[in-house]
Amino acid sequence: MSSKLEQLKEKQLQLNNRIKLEENKLKAKDRKIETRKKILIGAMVLKKMENDDEYKDKVMQGLDKYLTVERDRKTFGL
């Protein structure tokens, strides 16, 4: 294999690694944003549940249908 071809392949490998690194950074940023949204929505729902029994009942009924993992169900006393 020629020296020039080896150099190009090495550059290609380096670029692929840099692309993967940048993709991972973007994915991590997106996950952080998604987690923040879930926290804020959850806080809003919990606050409304404290002040509105009818709303609380609807949310709990929804959770009862939605949650299937026993650990998650215990978290909400289901």
N, C-alpha and C positions, 0 to 999 in steps of 0.2 A: 504494500500500500504506500502511496506516495506521501511525502511529508506534508504537502499542501492539503491533501484529502484528510489526513489525520488531524491537522489543525482545524479544518472546517468542522469535522465531526466533534471535536472537543468544544468548539464554540457553540455548536448546536446543542450539545449536552448541557453546557452552562446556561444557555438561553432557556432551555426546557426547565431547568431547575429554578431559574429566576421567575419564569411564568408560573410554575407550580407554587412558589413561595407567595407571589402576589395574589394568586387565586385563593390560597389559604387565608391570607390576610383579609380579603374581601368577605369570605365565608364567615370568618370569626366576627367581623364587624356586623354583618347581617344577623348573626346569632345573638349578639349583644343587644341590637335594636329590638329583635323579636322578644327577647327575654324582658327587656324594659317595658315593652307594650303589655306583655302578660301581667307584669307586676302592677302597672298602673290600672289596667282594666280590673284586675282582681281587687285592688284597693277600693276602686269605685263601687264594685258590686258588694263587697263586704260592708262598706259604709252605708249603702242603701239598704242592705239587709238588716242593719242595726236599727234603722228608723222606719221600716215598712214591713210589717209581718206578712202581708199578702205577697209582697215581692219575695220575701225570704222563703215562703212556702213554695212558690213557683221555682225558685232557684234550686231548692232542696229536692223537689220532684224531678227536675231536670238532671241533677247530679245523680239521683238514685237510678235513673235510666242509663245515664252516660258512663258512670264509673263501674268498671268490672273487676279491677284489681283490688283484692281485699285490703291491702295496705292503704290504698287511696280512699276506699270506702270508710275505713276506720277514722281517717283524718277528719271526715265530716260527720262521724257518728252514725253512719248508715249500716 
